[in-house]
């Protein structure tokens, strides 16, 4: 055989064949999650049960291993316990790679090895492992890891073992799970929201589309699950409520979910006072927010970032001109410039100090606690919310307690920002619409006419 023929045969043998993995991702995975996992080094995916987290991330790690051209790529799928990892992920890994010719499967050590011409200079491996055997993870490098149900994994495994092992090859990590209280997984999700180069997402059962008409499960299955599960389990497992087991959360996910399912027409709320709440940004990454509310109907927030007070005031007066609210309540904390400018232009606005005295000062420590509790009462009375995920998350975050005089106090905003990585600006803007009682302008005008002395001529 000539040297030229040998070269052609060798090239033909090493050329990759097109292989179709038997994976058909749901639209959310295909359009949103997979692209974000591929372009972020660290990611946190919080999702309801049966969302497909394991299948999705197993196929993500398969793709990343195939794309890796370095020598001996190594990846790991890690669950809290080895037996659990084997039960959950091992069969998926074997199934989705069985179509690749030359794959090696090691049943005793739970790994698959790709042939050289499909991954790395000499093939790559994907391991299925348990966090209960941390020694098996030490002393090696990792190109990427999936940490499943991270709420049940000790944080030391990440801090002391996994994270250092990713440094050698600039490895990546994906944390996946369903909430189990405010623990290490919750903190990791909050961190992912704070860090600009991390990816964070949360999908509840009412948002993922899997329980919609035409979805994988459909609405009947969701209703069946609700009938068979406790209220706490529904909040935690289906609606991804990190506070489901907390007894002192002011507004529950149940209230928020019910409010998002309600809707009112303009006729339904006609005659009710129109109130505009304005939360003005305090610090660098805070946002200024306008929220409209008329009676039992609250509307989608308008959010502004990196905007000065003069520009914000101009947008606010334009909002007032269009909607003509009966009252405008502005957070006095950083809104002095906006308030002064609006008044200078002849607009009537009311400044509300969050730390000021409550109307019912024997019941509430300050105005902020009173507004939020009024908002909670409004939700219980049939209030409707726009289906805005960020607003929903902010509403169910604050915890409450009582002072020595048995007055309600709300968790400080600084603590919330420390936990969430951001200020609850959208929820505070809605809370401002409950600052003071409001009478519709039309009713005031009618009363004024009735009180006028009768003059026939």
VOPAGU-2260 file (C-alpha; in pm, 1 decimal, decimal comma):
REM VOPAGU-2260
SITE   aa  ch    i         X         Y         Z
SITE  UNK   A    0       0,0       0,0       0,0
SITE  UNK   A    1     138,7     336,8     -99,2
SITE  UNK   A    2     197,8     615,4     149,3
SITE  UNK   A    3     -78,9     819,9     -14,6
SITE  UNK   A    4    -334,7     537,9      14,6
SITE  UNK   A    5    -238,2     477,3     377,1
SITE  UNK   A    6    -289,5     844,3     452,2
SITE  UNK   A    7    -635,3     841,8     289,6
SITE  UNK   A    8    -742,1     529,4     481,0
SITE  UNK   A    9    -619,5     671,1     810,7
SITE  UNK   A   10    -805,9     995,2     745,5
SITE  UNK   A   11   -1124,4     806,6     660,9
SITE  UNK   A   12   -1098,7     600,3     978,1
SITE  UNK   A   13   -1053,1     902,9    1199,6
SITE  UNK   A   14   -1315,8    1121,8    1037,4
SITE  UNK   A   15   -1617,3    1155,5    1260,7
SITE  UNK   A   16   -1944,5    1017,2    1143,3
SITE  UNK   A   17   -2262,4    1212,0    1203,8
SITE  UNK   A   18   -2437,1    1059,8    1504,1
SITE  UNK   A   19   -2790,3    1153,9    1612,8
SITE  UNK   A   20   -2840,8    1137,9    1988,7
SITE  UNK   A   21   -3201,2    1030,7    2073,6
SITE  UNK   A   22   -3270,0    1352,1    2265,3
SITE  UNK   A   23   -3554,0    1588,8    2181,8
SITE  UNK   A   24   -3535,0    1880,8    2423,3
SITE  UNK   A   25   -3843,2    2074,9    2526,5
SITE  UNK   A   26   -3865,7    2425,4    2383,3
SITE  UNK   A   27   -3737,2    2593,6    2701,4
SITE  UNK   A   28   -3429,9    2372,4    2704,7
SITE  UNK   A   29   -3368,3    2413,5    2332,9
SITE  UNK   A   30   -3424,6    2788,2    2309,1
SITE  UNK   A   31   -3315,0    2917,6    2649,3
SITE  UNK   A   32   -3144,2    2683,6    2892,0
SITE  UNK   A   33   -2900,3    2489,2    2671,8
SITE  UNK   A   34   -2766,8    2805,3    2498,7
SITE  UNK   A   35   -2712,8    2973,1    2836,0
SITE  UNK   A   36   -2541,7    2670,1    2989,6
SITE  UNK   A   37   -2298,8    2663,6    2697,9
SITE  UNK   A   38   -2200,5    3029,2    2726,4
SITE  UNK   A   39   -2173,1    3055,4    3106,7
SITE  UNK   A   40   -1906,2    2889,2    3314,5
SITE  UNK   A   41   -2127,0    2859,0    3624,2
SITE  UNK   A   42   -2505,0    2809,9    3617,8
SITE  UNK   A   43   -2787,6    2743,1    3864,2
SITE  UNK   A   44   -3112,5    2588,1    3740,6
SITE  UNK   A   45   -3402,2    2584,6    3988,4
SITE  UNK   A   46   -3705,6    2400,8    3857,5
SITE  UNK   A   47   -4013,6    2208,3    3963,1
SITE  UNK   A   48   -4030,1    1831,6    3981,2
SITE  UNK   A   49   -4053,7    1649,8    3645,5
SITE  UNK   A   50   -3901,6    1946,7    3465,0
SITE  UNK   A   51   -3638,7    1723,9    3302,2
SITE  UNK   A   52   -3334,0    1858,5    3486,4
SITE  UNK   A   53   -3145,1    1529,7    3485,1
SITE  UNK   A   54   -3210,5    1446,7    3119,5
SITE  UNK   A   55   -3128,2    1799,0    3009,7
SITE  UNK   A   56   -2800,6    1825,8    3198,5
SITE  UNK   A   57   -2688,8    1471,5    3108,2
SITE  UNK   A   58   -2722,6    1564,4    2741,9
SITE  UNK   A   59   -2545,7    1894,0    2807,9
SITE  UNK   A   60   -2244,0    1713,9    2953,3
SITE  UNK   A   61   -2243,0    1464,0    2663,5
SITE  UNK   A   62   -2228,6    1749,1    2413,0
SITE  UNK   A   63   -1955,4    1931,9    2605,4
SITE  UNK   A   64   -1746,1    1615,0    2626,2
SITE  UNK   A   65   -1777,2    1555,3    2252,4
SITE  UNK   A   66   -1676,2    1914,7    2178,4
SITE  UNK   A   67   -1372,8    1901,6    2408,4
SITE  UNK   A   68   -1049,0    1860,4    2209,2
SITE  UNK   A   69    -814,9    1850,1    2508,4
SITE  UNK   A   70    -639,3    1538,2    2625,0
SITE  UNK   A   71    -845,8    1299,1    2839,3
SITE  UNK   A   72   -1152,1    1513,1    2920,6
SITE  UNK   A   73   -1323,0    1425,0    3248,3
SITE  UNK   A   74   -1675,4    1514,6    3356,0
SITE  UNK   A   75   -1892,7    1415,7    3650,9
SITE  UNK   A   76   -2259,8    1404,4    3733,3
SITE  UNK   A   77   -2281,9    1420,9    4113,9
SITE  UNK   A   78   -2590,2    1349,2    4324,4
SITE  UNK   A   79   -2604,6    1350,9    4707,6
SITE  UNK   A   80   -2557,9     971,0    4722,5
SITE  UNK   A   81   -2389,8     728,3    4483,4
SITE  UNK   A   82   -2686,0     490,1    4481,0
SITE  UNK   A   83   -2914,9     782,6    4410,2
SITE  UNK   A   84   -2690,2     901,1    4125,9
SITE  UNK   A   85   -2683,4     553,2    3978,3
SITE  UNK   A   86   -3060,1     520,2    4000,5
SITE  UNK   A   87   -3133,2     867,0    3858,4
SITE  UNK   A   88   -2869,8     927,3    3593,7
SITE  UNK   A   89   -2674,9     614,8    3500,2
SITE  UNK   A   90   -2933,2     463,8    3265,5
SITE  UNK   A   91   -2989,4     802,8    3100,1
SITE  UNK   A   92   -2617,5     838,8    3034,5
SITE  UNK   A   93   -2592,2     492,1    2879,9
SITE  UNK   A   94   -2907,2     538,8    2673,5
SITE  UNK   A   95   -2810,5     871,5    2517,5
SITE  UNK   A   96   -2457,4     754,5    2432,7
SITE  UNK   A   97   -2534,4     401,5    2311,7
SITE  UNK   A   98   -2567,9     521,1    1951,1
SITE  UNK   A   99   -2202,2     626,7    1941,7
SITE  UNK   A  100   -1986,6     343,4    1799,8
SITE  UNK   A  101   -1701,0     227,8    2018,9
SITE  UNK   A  102   -1836,0     360,3    2351,2
SITE  UNK   A  103   -1699,1     180,0    2655,2
SITE  UNK   A  104   -1924,4     130,2    2956,9
SITE  UNK   A  105   -1779,9      53,2    3300,2
SITE  UNK   A  106   -2063,0     -72,2    3519,2
SITE  UNK   A  107   -1855,6    -108,9    3835,9
SITE  UNK   A  108   -1708,4     241,5    3835,2
SITE  UNK   A  109   -2009,0     403,9    3663,0
SITE  UNK   A  110   -1846,0     582,4    3374,0
SITE  UNK   A  111   -1867,6     585,0    2997,3
SITE  UNK   A  112   -1564,4     644,3    2776,6
SITE  UNK   A  113   -1583,6     796,0    2430,6
SITE  UNK   A  114   -1370,4     664,6    2144,4
SITE  UNK   A  115   -1074,3     883,7    2055,0
SITE  UNK   A  116   -1228,3    1021,8    1738,1
SITE  UNK   A  117   -1534,3    1149,4    1927,4
SITE  UNK   A  118   -1389,9    1323,5    2232,8
SITE  UNK   A  119   -1047,4    1457,6    2325,3
SITE  UNK   A  120    -706,7    1352,5    2203,3
SITE  UNK   A  121    -756,6    1007,9    2356,1
SITE  UNK   A  122   -1125,5     992,0    2440,0
SITE  UNK   A  123   -1319,2    1146,7    2727,8
SITE  UNK   A  124   -1502,2    1007,1    3029,2
SITE  UNK   A  125   -1825,3    1098,2    3205,5
SITE  UNK   A  126   -1860,8     965,2    3559,6
SITE  UNK   A  127   -2174,1     916,6    3768,7
SITE  UNK   A  128   -2077,5     983,4    4131,4
SITE  UNK   A  129   -2213,5    1047,4    4478,3
SITE  UNK   A  130   -2126,8    1328,7    4716,8
SITE  UNK   A  131   -2118,3    1069,4    4995,7
SITE  UNK   A  132   -1783,0     947,3    4855,1
SITE  UNK   A  133   -1586,7    1274,7    4838,8
SITE  UNK   A  134   -1247,8    1099,0    4828,5
SITE  UNK   A  135   -1331,2     969,0    4480,8
SITE  UNK   A  136   -1350,1    1329,4    4363,7
SITE  UNK   A  137   -1024,9    1448,7    4516,1
SITE  UNK   A  138    -686,5    1481,0    4354,0
SITE  UNK   A  139    -804,6    1502,5    3994,2
SITE  UNK   A  140    -909,6    1765,6    3743,9
SITE  UNK   A  141   -1258,8    1814,7    3608,8
SITE  UNK   A  142   -1360,7    1977,7    3282,8
SITE  UNK   A  143   -1718,3    2011,3    3400,5
SITE  UNK   A  144   -1955,9    1887,9    3670,6
SITE  UNK   A  145   -2329,1    1866,4    3726,8
SITE  UNK   A  146   -2431,8    1892,7    4093,7
SITE  UNK   A  147   -2784,2    1755,4    4128,5
SITE  UNK   A  148   -3005,9    1829,0    4431,4
SITE  UNK   A  149   -2735,7    2057,3    4565,7
SITE  UNK   A  150   -2958,6    2138,4    4865,7
SITE  UNK   A  151   -2863,7    1794,3    5003,5
SITE  UNK   A  152   -2489,8    1823,9    4935,4
SITE  UNK   A  153   -2253,4    1967,4    5194,8
SITE  UNK   A  154   -2110,2    2301,9    5077,8
SITE  UNK   A  155   -1759,5    2181,9    5168,9
SITE  UNK   A  156   -1763,2    1949,0    4869,7
SITE  UNK   A  157   -1790,2    2244,5    4634,1
SITE  UNK   A  158   -1560,8    2477,5    4825,8
SITE  UNK   A  159   -1284,1    2231,3    4912,6
SITE  UNK   A  160   -1297,7    1965,5    4642,2
SITE  UNK   A  161   -1488,1    2051,4    4323,9
SITE  UNK   A  162   -1406,7    2418,7    4276,4
SITE  UNK   A  163   -1027,4    2372,1    4307,6
SITE  UNK   A  164   -1043,2    2075,7    4068,1
SITE  UNK   A  165   -1206,9    2295,1    3801,1
SITE  UNK   A  166    -921,0    2544,3    3803,8
SITE  UNK   A  167    -671,9    2330,9    3608,2
SITE  UNK   A  168    -875,7    2324,0    3287,0
SITE  UNK   A  169   -1106,2    2623,5    3334,0
SITE  UNK   A  170   -1387,5    2379,0    3406,4
SITE  UNK   A  171   -1754,2    2464,8    3440,3
SITE  UNK   A  172   -2030,0    2368,0    3683,7
SITE  UNK   A  173   -2409,9    2347,7    3675,0
SITE  UNK   A  174   -2611,6    2332,3    3997,9
SITE  UNK   A  175   -2960,8    2188,0    3957,4
SITE  UNK   A  176   -3240,4    2109,8    4197,4
SITE  UNK   A  177   -3574,8    2185,6    4355,5
SITE  UNK   A  178   -3587,4    2406,9    4668,3
SITE  UNK   A  179   -3561,9    2249,8    5012,3
SITE  UNK   A  180   -3559,7    2557,3    5233,2
SITE  UNK   A  181   -3312,4    2842,8    5250,9
SITE  UNK   A  182   -2987,7    2646,1    5248,1
SITE  UNK   A  183   -2669,7    2614,9    5038,7
SITE  UNK   A  184   -2868,1    2570,2    4716,7
SITE  UNK   A  185   -3069,8    2881,9    4792,5
SITE  UNK   A  186   -2748,1    3073,9    4859,6
SITE  UNK   A  187   -2598,9    2948,5    4533,4
SITE  UNK   A  188   -2908,1    3062,7    4344,7
SITE  UNK   A  189   -2883,7    3404,1    4508,1
SITE  UNK   A  190   -2515,5    3421,8    4418,2
SITE  UNK   A  191   -2590,4    3333,9    4056,6
SITE  UNK   A  192   -2837,5    3623,0    4044,7
SITE  UNK   A  193   -2575,5    3862,3    4180,3
SITE  UNK   A  194   -2278,7    3755,1    3967,7
SITE  UNK   A  195   -2290,7    3906,9    3617,3
SITE  UNK   A  196   -2103,2    3614,9    3460,4
SITE  UNK   A  197   -2324,8    3343,8    3614,9
SITE  UNK   A  198   -2651,8    3212,7    3472,0
SITE  UNK   A  199   -2956,0    3169,3    3698,5
SITE  UNK   A  200   -3306,3    3057,8    3609,1
SITE  UNK   A  201   -3615,5    2940,2    3793,5
SITE  UNK   A  202   -3912,0    2760,1    3641,1
SITE  UNK   A  203   -4228,2    2693,3    3841,0
SITE  UNK   A  204   -4499,1    2451,3    3738,2
SITE  UNK   A  205   -4722,5    2738,3    3631,0
SITE  UNK   A  206   -4447,5    2890,8    3414,1
SITE  UNK   A  207   -4266,6    2605,5    3241,6
SITE  UNK   A  208   -4544,0    2518,2    2998,0
SITE  UNK   A  209   -4523,7    2146,5    3079,0
SITE  UNK   A  210   -4860,3    2156,5    3255,2
SITE  UNK   A  211   -5030,8    2376,9    2994,0
SITE  UNK   A  212   -5273,0    2248,7    2733,4
SITE  UNK   A  213   -5054,8    2064,3    2484,0
SITE  UNK   A  214   -4768,5    2038,1    2734,0
SITE  UNK   A  215   -4595,5    1716,1    2825,0
SITE  UNK   A  216   -4823,4    1658,3    3128,6
SITE  UNK   A  217   -5120,9    1890,2    3083,3
SITE  UNK   A  218   -5331,3    2082,6    3337,9
SITE  UNK   A  219   -5517,1    1774,7    3463,6
SITE  UNK   A  220   -5194,7    1622,2    3592,6
SITE  UNK   A  221   -5110,2    1944,5    3775,7
SITE  UNK   A  222   -5449,4    1941,2    3944,5
SITE  UNK   A  223   -5402,3    1574,5    4035,3
SITE  UNK   A  224   -5063,8    1649,0    4189,8
SITE  UNK   A  225   -5212,1    1931,2    4395,3
SITE  UNK   A  226   -5482,4    1701,1    4529,3
SITE  UNK   A  227   -5227,5    1441,2    4637,3
SITE  UNK   A  228   -4967,5    1674,7    4789,3
SITE  UNK   A  229   -4959,8    1881,3    5106,8
SITE  UNK   A  230   -4976,6    2259,9    5082,1
SITE  UNK   A  231   -4611,4    2288,3    5181,6
SITE  UNK   A  232   -4504,6    2026,6    4925,8
SITE  UNK   A  233   -4697,8    2207,4    4651,6
SITE  UNK   A  234   -4522,0    2533,8    4730,0
SITE  UNK   A  235   -4181,8    2367,6    4744,5
SITE  UNK   A  236   -4191,9    2097,8    4478,2
SITE  UNK   A  237   -4416,6    2261,7    4218,1
SITE  UNK   A  238   -4377,9    2635,4    4275,3
SITE  UNK   A  239   -4009,8    2640,0    4376,4
SITE  UNK   A  240   -4075,0    2828,9    4699,0
SITE  UNK   A  241   -3752,6    2839,2    4900,5
SITE  UNK   A  242   -3956,2    2966,9    5195,5
SITE  UNK   A  243   -4221,5    2692,7    5189,9
SITE  UNK   A  244   -4102,0    2551,8    5522,3
SITE  UNK   A  245   -4058,6    2894,7    5682,6
SITE  UNK   A  246   -4333,2    2992,5    5924,1
SITE  UNK   A  247   -4264,1    3366,7    5920,4
SITE  UNK   A  248   -4291,2    3461,1    5552,1
SITE  UNK   A  249   -4537,0    3748,9    5523,3
SITE  UNK   A  250   -4676,4    3666,8    5176,7
SITE  UNK   A  251   -4691,6    3304,6    5065,4
SITE  UNK   A  252   -4646,6    3162,7    4718,3
SITE  UNK   A  253   -5006,8    3037,4    4739,7
SITE  UNK   A  254   -5135,6    3392,8    4769,0
SITE  UNK   A  255   -4917,3    3514,4    4484,1
SITE  UNK   A  256   -5009,4    3222,5    4257,7
SITE  UNK   A  257   -5380,6    3274,0    4322,2
SITE  UNK   A  258   -5347,3    3646,5    4251,2
SITE  UNK   A  259   -5177,1    3579,1    3917,7
SITE  UNK   A  260   -5469,2    3358,8    3815,9
SITE  UNK   A  261   -5720,7    3639,5    3871,0
SITE  UNK   A  262   -5802,5    3902,7    3612,2
SITE  UNK   A  263   -6033,4    4200,7    3610,7
SITE  UNK   A  264   -6171,7    4408,5    3326,7
SITE  UNK   A  265   -6176,7    4786,7    3319,8
SITE  UNK   A  266   -6546,3    4768,4    3401,7
SITE  UNK   A  267   -6474,2    4551,3    3707,4
SITE  UNK   A  268   -6251,5    4817,1    3865,9
SITE  UNK   A  269   -6427,8    5126,1    3731,0
SITE  UNK   A  270   -6479,3    5377,4    4009,1
SITE  UNK   A  271   -6200,7    5236,0    4225,4
SITE  UNK   A  272   -5913,4    5475,8    4307,0
SITE  UNK   A  273   -5616,3    5476,2    4070,7
SITE  UNK   A  274   -5288,6    5475,4    4262,7
SITE  UNK   A  275   -4932,9    5499,0    4131,3
SITE  UNK   A  276   -4642,5    5367,5    4341,6
SITE  UNK   A  277   -4291,5    5495,3    4263,4
SITE  UNK   A  278   -3982,0    5331,4    4413,0
SITE  UNK   A  279   -3669,9    5536,6    4337,3
SITE  UNK   A  280   -3328,9    5367,3    4298,9
SITE  UNK   A  281   -3095,5    5397,4    4596,1
SITE  UNK   A  282   -2765,5    5243,9    4492,0
SITE  UNK   A  283   -2575,1    5132,2    4182,0
SITE  UNK   A  284   -2768,0    4823,9    4072,7
SITE  UNK   A  285   -3105,6    4922,3    4220,8
SITE  UNK   A  286   -3386,4    5009,6    3985,0
SITE  UNK   A  287   -3655,3    5277,2    3979,0
SITE  UNK   A  288   -4001,5    5129,9    3932,8
SITE  UNK   A  289   -4353,8    5256,8    3857,9
SITE  UNK   A  290   -4650,9    5033,3    3944,9
SITE  UNK   A  291   -5012,2    5115,0    3867,4
SITE  UNK   A  292   -5297,2    4976,2    4077,4
SITE  UNK   A  293   -5669,5    5037,7    4049,4
SITE  UNK   A  294   -5876,3    4866,2    4313,9
SITE  UNK   A  295   -5815,1    4491,6    4298,9
SITE  UNK   A  296   -5609,8    4510,5    3978,2
SITE  UNK   A  297   -5233,9    4567,9    3976,9
SITE  UNK   A  298   -5054,4    4615,4    3645,6
SITE  UNK   A  299   -4711,8    4521,3    3510,6
SITE  UNK   A  300   -4427,3    4727,7    3658,1
SITE  UNK   A  301   -4229,7    4975,7    3450,8
SITE  UNK   A  302   -3861,7    4942,8    3539,4
SITE  UNK   A  303   -3584,9    5198,2    3482,2
SITE  UNK   A  304   -3212,9    5151,1    3542,2
SITE  UNK   A  305   -2916,1    5389,9    3514,6
SITE  UNK   A  306   -3143,6    5693,8    3500,5
SITE  UNK   A  307   -3098,6    6025,1    3685,7
SITE  UNK   A  308   -3367,7    6197,2    3890,5
SITE  UNK   A  309   -3447,9    6463,4    3631,9
SITE  UNK   A  310   -3505,5    6206,5    3359,7
SITE  UNK   A  311   -3706,1    5988,6    3598,5
SITE  UNK   A  312   -3921,2    6288,7    3696,4
SITE  UNK   A  313   -3989,4    6362,1    3328,5
SITE  UNK   A  314   -4100,6    6003,1    3272,8
SITE  UNK   A  315   -4313,1    6015,2    3586,1
SITE  UNK   A  316   -4506,1    6327,6    3485,7
SITE  UNK   A  317   -4564,4    6171,3    3144,2
SITE  UNK   A  318   -4703,9    5863,8    3324,0
SITE  UNK   A  319   -4929,6    6086,1    3533,5
SITE  UNK   A  320   -5055,5    6272,0    3225,9
SITE  UNK   A  321   -5145,0    5947,9    3049,6
SITE  UNK   A  322   -5299,4    5752,3    3338,3
SITE  UNK   A  323   -5428,7    6039,2    3558,4
SITE  UNK   A  324   -5399,0    5860,3    3894,9
SITE  UNK   A  325   -5590,3    5976,4    4202,4
SITE  UNK   A  326   -5272,3    5955,4    4410,0
SITE  UNK   A  327   -4898,5    5922,4    4349,2
SITE  UNK   A  328   -4688,8    5783,5    4635,0
SITE  UNK   A  329   -4311,6    5816,7    4603,5
SITE  UNK   A  330   -4049,4    5655,4    4825,7
SITE  UNK   A  331   -3887,4    5943,2    5014,1
SITE  UNK   A  332   -3565,4    5748,5    5075,5
SITE  UNK   A  333   -3394,0    5860,0    4754,1
SITE  UNK   A  334   -3679,7    6029,7    4579,0
SITE  UNK   A  335   -3631,4    6386,2    4702,7
SITE  UNK   A  336   -3512,1    6512,4    4365,3
SITE  UNK   A  337   -3797,1    6345,0    4180,3
SITE  UNK   A  338   -4052,4    6475,1    4430,6
SITE  UNK   A  339   -3920,6    6833,1    4415,0
SITE  UNK   A  340   -3914,4    6835,4    4035,3
SITE  UNK   A  341   -4270,0    6702,7    4007,4
SITE  UNK   A  342   -4397,5    6966,0    4248,6
SITE  UNK   A  343   -4202,9    7233,7    4064,8
SITE  UNK   A  344   -4390,9    7133,0    3750,6
SITE  UNK   A  345   -4722,6    7159,8    3932,2
SITE  UNK   A  346   -4793,3    6791,6    3995,8
SITE  UNK   A  347   -4931,6    6673,7    4327,6
SITE  UNK   A  348   -4731,6    6381,7    4468,0
SITE  UNK   A  349   -4697,1    6239,9    4819,4
SITE  UNK   A  350   -4364,5    6140,0    4972,1
SITE  UNK   A  351   -4369,6    5821,9    5179,5
SITE  UNK   A  352   -4080,0    5749,1    5418,1
SITE  UNK   A  353   -4053,4    5372,1    5452,3
SITE  UNK   A  354   -3909,4    5413,5    5799,5
SITE  UNK   A  355   -4171,0    5670,1    5901,5
SITE  UNK   A  356   -4456,5    5637,1    6146,5
SITE  UNK   A  357   -4736,8    5398,3    6054,2
SITE  UNK   A  358   -5098,6    5512,2    6064,0
SITE  UNK   A  359   -5159,5    5226,0    6307,0
SITE  UNK   A  360   -4839,8    5279,8    6504,6
SITE  UNK   A  361   -4947,9    5051,4    6789,5
SITE  UNK   A  362   -4961,0    4762,6    6541,5
SITE  UNK   A  363   -4666,3    4830,2    6308,3
SITE  UNK   A  364   -4307,3    4936,3    6376,7
SITE  UNK   A  365   -4297,9    5160,8    6069,6
SITE  UNK   A  366   -4474,2    5256,7    5749,7
SITE  UNK   A  367   -4298,3    4985,7    5545,3
SITE  UNK   A  368   -4436,8    4703,6    5760,0
SITE  UNK   A  369   -4784,2    4859,9    5742,7
SITE  UNK   A  370   -4776,9    4892,7    5362,1
SITE  UNK   A  371   -4660,2    4536,2    5309,6
SITE  UNK   A  372   -4922,2    4398,0    5547,9
SITE  UNK   A  373   -5190,1    4604,2    5373,2
SITE  UNK   A  374   -5069,8    4450,6    5047,4
SITE  UNK   A  375   -5095,9    4102,0    5198,0
SITE  UNK   A  376   -5454,7    4175,8    5307,9
SITE  UNK   A  377   -5534,9    4304,2    4958,2
SITE  UNK   A  378   -5405,1    3980,7    4805,2
SITE  UNK   A  379   -5620,1    3776,8    5045,1
SITE  UNK   A  380   -5921,0    3989,8    4950,4
SITE  UNK   A  381   -5895,8    3906,2    4580,6
SITE  UNK   A  382   -5617,3    4127,9    4446,4
SITE  UNK   A  383   -5480,7    4032,7    4104,3
SITE  UNK   A  384   -5116,2    4046,0    4000,3
SITE  UNK   A  385   -4943,2    4059,2    3661,5
SITE  UNK   A  386   -4762,3    3734,3    3581,2
SITE  UNK   A  387   -4413,2    3880,6    3623,3
SITE  UNK   A  388   -4171,6    3617,8    3768,3
SITE  UNK   A  389   -3939,2    3873,7    3928,5
SITE  UNK   A  390   -4226,2    4047,5    4106,6
SITE  UNK   A  391   -4359,7    3713,2    4228,3
SITE  UNK   A  392   -4019,0    3614,2    4369,8
SITE  UNK   A  393   -3976,5    3946,4    4548,7
SITE  UNK   A  394   -4322,0    3933,5    4706,5
SITE  UNK   A  395   -4259,5    3598,3    4877,2
SITE  UNK   A  396   -3914,2    3684,4    5010,2
SITE  UNK   A  397   -3953,0    3916,2    5316,4
SITE  UNK   A  398   -3995,0    3760,3    5658,4
SITE  UNK   A  399   -4165,9    3927,1    5950,5
SITE  UNK   A  400   -4140,0    3932,9    6329,1
SITE  UNK   A  401   -4249,7    4139,7    6629,1
SITE  UNK   A  402   -4077,4    4388,4    6857,1
SITE  UNK   A  403   -4098,5    4409,1    7235,9
SITE  UNK   A  404   -4428,1    4600,6    7207,2
SITE  UNK   A  405   -4574,0    4323,1    6989,4
SITE  UNK   A  406   -4569,6    4544,8    6678,8
SITE  UNK   A  407   -4507,1    4382,0    6341,0
SITE  UNK   A  408   -4169,3    4448,0    6181,7
SITE  UNK   A  409   -4049,6    4344,5    5838,6
SITE  UNK   A  410   -3709,9    4201,1    5752,5
SITE  UNK   A  411   -3474,5    4493,4    5669,4
SITE  UNK   A  412   -3430,1    4563,4    5302,7
SITE  UNK   A  413   -3052,1    4538,6    5346,5
SITE  UNK   A  414   -3087,3    4178,1    5466,3
SITE  UNK   A  415   -3309,7    4093,9    5171,0
SITE  UNK   A  416   -3059,8    4246,6    4931,7
SITE  UNK   A  417   -2780,6    4049,4    5095,1
SITE  UNK   A  418   -2975,4    3726,1    5048,4
SITE  UNK   A  419   -3114,5    3796,8    4701,9
SITE  UNK   A  420   -2829,8    4002,6    4562,2
SITE  UNK   A  421   -3076,0    4277,7    4470,8
SITE  UNK   A  422   -3331,2    4506,6    4628,0
SITE  UNK   A  423   -3702,4    4410,0    4605,0
SITE  UNK   A  424   -3776,5    4723,9    4403,0
SITE  UNK   A  425   -4076,4    4590,8    4209,7
SITE  UNK   A  426   -4252,9    4465,1    4521,8
SITE  UNK   A  427   -4176,9    4787,9    4711,9
SITE  UNK   A  428   -4330,0    4994,6    4430,9
SITE  UNK   A  429   -4650,0    4790,0    4454,4
SITE  UNK   A  430   -4645,4    4818,4    4834,4
SITE  UNK   A  431   -4632,9    5197,0    4800,8
SITE  UNK   A  432   -4980,1    5192,1    4643,7
SITE  UNK   A  433   -5106,9    5092,9    4990,7
SITE  UNK   A  434   -4936,8    5378,9    5176,5
SITE  UNK   A  435   -5250,5    5582,6    5252,8
SITE  UNK   A  436   -5626,0    5558,2    5196,0
SITE  UNK   A  437   -5724,5    5709,2    4861,3
SITE  UNK   A  438   -6060,8    5845,9    4745,7
SITE  UNK   A  439   -6120,3    5877,6    4369,6
SITE  UNK   A  440   -6096,2    6234,9    4243,4
SITE  UNK   A  441   -6441,5    6207,9    4084,7
SITE  UNK   A  442   -6596,2    6123,1    4421,3
SITE  UNK   A  443   -6427,0    6421,5    4581,9
SITE  UNK   A  444   -6559,9    6648,6    4309,2
SITE  UNK   A  445   -6912,4    6514,2    4357,5
SITE  UNK   A  446   -6891,8    6569,3    4733,0
SITE  UNK   A  447   -6766,8    6921,3    4678,4
SITE  UNK   A  448   -7065,5    6994,0    4455,0
SITE  UNK   A  449   -7306,8    6850,6    4711,9
SITE  UNK   A  450   -7161,8    7068,5    4987,4
SITE  UNK   A  451   -7199,2    7391,0    4783,2
SITE  UNK   A  452   -7480,1    7623,6    4901,6
SITE  UNK   A  453   -7778,0    7619,9    4669,0
SITE  UNK   A  454   -7782,7    7923,6    4439,6
SITE  UNK   A  455   -8072,0    7920,2    4190,3
SITE  UNK   A  456   -7940,6    8227,8    4010,0
